[in-house]
Amino acid sequence: MADDLAALQRIVFFTLTEDELLSPENFRRHIEIFPEGQFAVFAIVDGKERLVASTSTFRTNFDFDHPDHTFNEIVGGGWFTNHDPNGEWLYGADMAVHPDFRRRGIGSRLYAARRELVKRLNLRGEIAGGMLPGYAKYRDKMTLEAYIEGVIAGEVEGQTLAMQIKNGFTVRGILHDHITDPRTDNRAALIVRDNPDYKPSSTG
């Protein structure tokens, strides 16, 4: 399955460099260190089971006072070396849905699975660097900040960000030089979904 996960990466994240794309070896390592944080969706296509979506996550602590980070830094070069078994936040490294299977609610189902994991582990919430592919259509007309505000207000089309907002995420800022994506000059949105059921641990 690791080979299929890596192949899906190349289809979905076609702007990324080789060192940003997750490899089969990366995926095998993710399953070893944090199996409950890795999710995949399969569909029967022409009588055969086929991987159509996946999301990879790890636990970490996050400094919201200094939020800027690159994708490669946060995911430890793809190896999730920043995974902390006691981390208070779930970091979403990716959310990949094959183009042929989009607009079917699969992404929302994966976000729901991540939400349930956050609640079960009593984490503070989720964080991710959200790519903004929809901005390519508007980059000659408005700033990225204006685009994000427009999507939030429902005035501008942005399928990816709109779906994340619908699933409870809020935009906490823009991550500069985060990930290779010429459509946004390598910028991404810092998206956060707090866990309303979070209970601080007792200190005794």
C-alpha positions as CSV (number, residue, x, y, z in Angstrom):
1,M,0.0,0.0,0.0
2,A,2.9,2.4,0.6
3,D,3.7,2.4,-3.1
4,D,0.1,3.4,-3.9
5,L,0.2,6.2,-1.3
6,A,3.3,7.6,-2.8
7,A,1.8,7.4,-6.3
8,L,-1.3,9.3,-5.1
9,Q,1.0,12.0,-3.8
10,R,2.5,12.6,-7.2
11,I,-1.0,12.9,-8.8
12,V,-2.4,15.3,-6.2
13,F,0.6,17.4,-5.2
14,F,2.1,17.9,-8.6
15,T,3.8,21.2,-7.7
16,L,6.0,19.7,-5.0
17,T,9.7,18.9,-5.4
18,E,11.1,15.5,-5.0
19,D,12.2,16.1,-1.4
20,E,8.7,17.3,-0.5
21,L,6.9,14.3,-1.9
22,L,6.4,11.5,0.6
23,S,8.0,8.2,-0.4
24,P,6.9,4.6,0.2
25,E,9.5,4.4,2.9
26,N,8.1,7.6,4.5
27,F,4.7,6.1,4.7
28,R,5.9,2.8,6.2
29,R,7.6,4.8,8.9
30,H,4.5,6.8,9.6
31,I,2.6,3.6,10.2
32,E,5.3,2.4,12.5
33,I,5.5,5.5,14.8
34,F,1.8,6.6,14.8
35,P,-0.5,4.0,13.2
36,E,-3.7,5.5,14.5
37,G,-2.9,8.8,12.8
38,Q,-2.8,7.4,9.3
39,F,-6.0,7.1,7.2
40,A,-6.8,5.7,3.8
41,V,-10.0,5.4,1.7
42,F,-10.5,2.6,-0.9
43,A,-13.0,2.2,-3.7
44,I,-13.9,-0.7,-6.0
45,V,-13.1,0.3,-9.5
46,D,-13.6,-2.1,-12.4
47,G,-13.9,-4.9,-9.9
48,K,-10.6,-4.1,-8.1
49,E,-9.9,-2.3,-4.9
50,R,-8.1,1.0,-5.5
51,L,-6.7,3.6,-3.1
52,V,-8.5,6.9,-3.8
53,A,-7.6,9.1,-0.8
54,S,-5.4,9.4,2.3
55,T,-4.3,11.7,5.1
56,S,-1.1,11.5,7.2
57,T,-0.8,13.0,10.6
58,F,1.4,13.2,13.7
59,R,1.4,14.7,17.2
60,T,3.4,17.8,18.0
61,N,3.5,20.9,20.1
62,F,3.2,24.2,18.3
63,D,4.3,27.7,19.0
64,F,1.6,30.0,17.8
65,D,3.7,33.1,18.6
66,H,6.2,31.9,16.0
67,P,4.1,30.0,13.5
68,D,6.1,30.2,10.3
69,H,7.6,26.9,9.3
70,T,8.3,25.0,6.1
71,F,6.6,21.8,5.2
72,N,9.9,19.9,5.2
73,E,10.8,21.2,8.6
74,I,7.6,20.3,10.3
75,V,7.4,16.8,8.8
76,G,11.1,16.0,9.4
77,G,12.0,15.6,5.8
78,G,9.0,13.2,5.4
79,W,10.0,11.0,8.3
80,F,7.8,12.6,11.0
81,T,10.8,12.9,13.3
82,N,8.9,15.8,15.0
83,H,6.2,13.3,16.2
84,D,5.9,13.6,19.9
85,P,3.8,10.9,21.6
86,N,2.7,13.5,24.2
87,G,2.2,16.3,21.7
88,E,-0.9,18.4,22.3
89,W,-1.8,19.1,18.7
90,L,-2.4,16.8,15.7
91,Y,-0.6,18.1,12.6
92,G,-2.1,17.2,9.2
93,A,0.8,16.6,6.9
94,D,-1.4,16.0,3.9
95,M,-4.9,15.4,2.6
96,A,-4.9,13.7,-0.8
97,V,-8.0,12.8,-2.7
98,H,-7.6,11.5,-6.3
99,P,-9.1,14.0,-8.8
100,D,-11.5,11.4,-10.1
101,F,-13.0,11.0,-6.7
102,R,-13.4,14.6,-5.5
103,R,-16.7,16.3,-4.6
104,R,-18.0,13.1,-3.1
105,G,-17.5,14.0,0.5
106,I,-14.3,11.8,0.9
107,G,-12.2,14.7,2.2
108,S,-14.9,15.6,4.8
109,R,-14.9,11.9,5.9
110,L,-11.2,12.0,6.4
111,Y,-11.4,15.2,8.4
112,A,-14.1,13.6,10.5
113,A,-11.8,10.7,11.2
114,R,-9.1,13.1,12.3
115,R,-11.6,15.0,14.5
116,E,-12.5,11.8,16.2
117,L,-8.9,10.9,16.8
118,V,-8.3,14.3,18.3
119,K,-11.2,13.9,20.7
120,R,-10.2,10.3,21.6
121,L,-6.6,11.4,22.4
122,N,-7.9,14.6,24.2
123,L,-5.7,16.8,22.0
124,R,-6.1,20.6,21.9
125,G,-6.9,20.4,18.2
126,E,-5.5,20.2,14.7
127,I,-3.1,22.3,12.7
128,A,-2.1,22.2,9.0
129,G,-0.5,24.2,6.3
130,G,-3.3,24.4,3.8
131,M,-2.4,24.7,0.2
132,L,-4.5,27.2,-1.8
133,P,-4.7,25.9,-5.4
134,G,-7.8,28.0,-6.1
135,Y,-5.8,31.2,-5.8
136,A,-4.4,30.6,-9.3
137,K,-7.6,31.8,-10.8
138,Y,-7.5,35.0,-8.9
139,R,-3.9,35.9,-8.4
140,D,-3.9,38.6,-11.1
141,K,-7.0,40.2,-9.5
142,M,-6.3,40.2,-5.7
143,T,-3.8,39.5,-3.0
144,L,-3.7,36.2,-1.3
145,E,-5.1,37.8,1.9
146,A,-8.1,39.2,0.0
147,Y,-8.6,35.8,-1.6
148,I,-8.7,34.0,1.8
149,E,-11.1,36.7,3.1
150,G,-13.3,36.2,0.1
151,V,-13.5,32.5,0.4
152,I,-14.3,32.8,4.1
153,A,-17.1,35.3,3.3
154,G,-18.4,33.0,0.5
155,E,-17.7,35.7,-2.1
156,V,-14.9,33.9,-3.9
157,E,-14.6,30.3,-5.1
158,G,-12.0,28.2,-3.4
159,Q,-13.0,24.6,-3.2
160,T,-10.2,23.4,-0.9
161,L,-10.3,26.2,1.7
162,A,-14.1,26.3,1.6
163,M,-14.2,22.6,2.4
164,Q,-11.8,23.1,5.3
165,I,-13.8,26.0,6.7
166,K,-17.0,23.9,6.4
167,N,-15.3,21.2,8.4
168,G,-14.5,23.6,11.3
169,F,-11.1,25.0,10.5
170,T,-10.2,28.7,10.8
171,V,-7.4,30.5,9.1
172,R,-4.9,31.9,11.7
173,G,-2.5,33.4,9.2
174,I,-0.3,32.9,6.1
175,L,2.8,30.7,6.1
176,H,5.5,32.2,3.8
177,D,7.9,29.9,1.9
178,H,6.0,27.0,3.3
179,I,5.8,24.6,0.4
180,T,6.6,24.6,-3.3
181,D,3.6,25.9,-5.1
182,P,4.0,28.6,-7.9
183,R,0.3,29.3,-7.7
184,T,0.7,31.0,-4.4
185,D,4.4,31.9,-4.5
186,N,5.0,29.0,-2.1
187,R,2.6,30.3,0.6
188,A,0.0,28.4,2.5
189,A,-2.8,29.1,5.0
190,L,-2.2,28.2,8.6
191,I,-5.4,26.4,9.4
192,V,-6.5,25.4,12.9
193,R,-9.4,23.4,14.3
194,D,-9.7,23.5,18.0
195,N,-11.1,20.6,20.0
196,P,-14.1,22.0,22.0
197,D,-14.0,18.9,24.2
198,Y,-10.4,19.3,25.2
199,K,-9.8,18.8,29.0
200,P,-6.5,20.0,30.4
201,S,-4.7,17.3,32.3
202,S,-4.8,17.5,36.1
203,T,-1.5,18.5,37.7
204,G,-2.6,16.9,41.0
